[in-house]
Amino acid sequence: MTEPKRELSSLKWARRYARILDSNFKIPGTNFSFGLDPIIGLIPGLGDAVSMGFQFLLVITLLRNGSSGELRAKLILNVLLDSAIGSIPIIGQIWDFFYKANERNLRLTQEYLLEEKHQGSGKGIWLAVLVLFIITMVIIVYAFVWFVNWVVGLF
């Protein structure tokens, strides 16, 4: 077995994990599938932070198979983009049903290992990662504070 194929077979856990988060459930009579990510995201702030943690766990698993700076930047950018937009009430839930960041990251890693795509340092992408990380953290904190205030206001 060639080295890239051996690395790809070691991603079995990552494939299963991405499926659980992004496409484990199918709506009967349609081709539409979704996973736990949009369900976890229903809890503003907290759900998005937990979801982002799960996504970074997957990214770490994917990075253990070796990667370029560009691939790392793209994987992290996908997680941050998903988390930032996913944190916006209503729009974020719709986004989570369609974007499927985990499956995108798995696909990027497979392209890197099998097709030798996404090579290079990714310097330009890292700037976007930094900006999006800051925006994501602000949105998640704001959503969590809003949710806590809403819950407290119920009593």
N, C-alpha and C positions, 0 to 999 in steps of 0.2 A: 504494500500500500504506500502511495507517495506521501510525502510529508504534509502537503496541504490537505489531502483527503483524511489523513490521520487526525490533524487538527480539527477538521470539520466534524468528524465523528465524535470528537470530544465535546462538541457543542450540543450534544443530545439534551442535556439538562436545560441549556439556554433555550432551545427550541420549544421544549415543553413549557417552560416558565413564560416565554413570550406569548405562547398560545393561551395560557391561563389568563394572562393580563389583558390580551387584546382580542381574542376570537374564540373563546372556549364555548360560548353559547350561541346557538343559531335560532333565529326567529323562524318558526315553522312556515313553510310555503314561500320562503324568500331565500336569497343568497346572502342576506345580511347577517353578520355575526358580530359579537361584542364579547368583551371579557370583564374581568373584575375591576379594571382600571376606572371606567366611568362610574361604576357602582361605588367604589371607595371614594371617588371624588365628590359624591353627593354631600359629604360633610365638609362645608366650606373651611378652607385653611388647613385643618387637621387632616382631612382626607387627602388633600393635594400633597401635603408634606409626606404622608405615609406612602402615597403612590410614587412620589419622586424618590423616596428611599428605596422602594422595591425596584424602580427603574435603574437607579445607580448600582444596585446589587447585580442586576443583569449586565450592565455595562462593564463592571469589574470582571465578571466572568468572561465576557467577550474579550476584554483586553488581555487576559491571561494567556490568550492564544497568540500573542504578539500583535503589534500594530504599529502603524506609522503615526506621526503627529497629526496628519490630516484626518485619518480615520478616527483617532481619539477625539479630535475637535468636533467632527460630524456627529459622533455618538452622543457626546455631552450636549451639543447644540440641540439635537432632537429631544433629549430629556428636558432641557430647560424650556424649549419652545412649547412642548406638550404641557409642562407644569405651569408656565406663565399663562397661556391661553386657557388651560384647564381650570385655573383658579377663578376665572370670571364666571359669576353665577349665570346659569342657564346656557349662555354661549359656550362656556367651558365644558358642560356635560355633552352638548352636541358635538363639540370638537373631539372630545375623548372617544366618542363612538366611531368617528371616522378616521382620525389621524393615525392611530395604532403605532406609536413611537417605538415600542419594543420590537415589533415585527420589522419595522424599518431598520432598526439598529442591527437586528439579526441578518437581514438581507445585505446591509452594508458590509458586515463582517464576512459573510460568505463571498461577496464580490471581491473583497480584499484577499481572502485566502485562495480562492479558486481562479479569479480572473486578473489578479494583480492590479486592481483598480484602487483608487484613493491612496496613492503613494504621495510622499512629500511631507513637508513640515506642517502645512496648514496654518501658517502664520496669520493670514488674513481672517481665517475663520475664528482663531482664538480671540481676536478683539470682539467679534460678535458674541462669542461665548461669555466673555466677561461682562459685557453690557447686558446681555439677556439674563445672566445670573443675578445681577443687582436688581433688575426689574422683577424677576421671578420672586426673589425674597421679599421685596416690598409688597407685591400683590398677595403673596401667601400670608404674610403677617397682617395686612389690612383685612383680608377675608376672614382670618381667624378672629381678629378683634371684633369685626362686625358680627360674626356668628355668636361669639360670647355675649356681646351686648344684646343681641336679639334674644338669646336664651334667658338672660337675666331679666330682660324686659317682659318676659312671659309671666314672671312671678311678682 
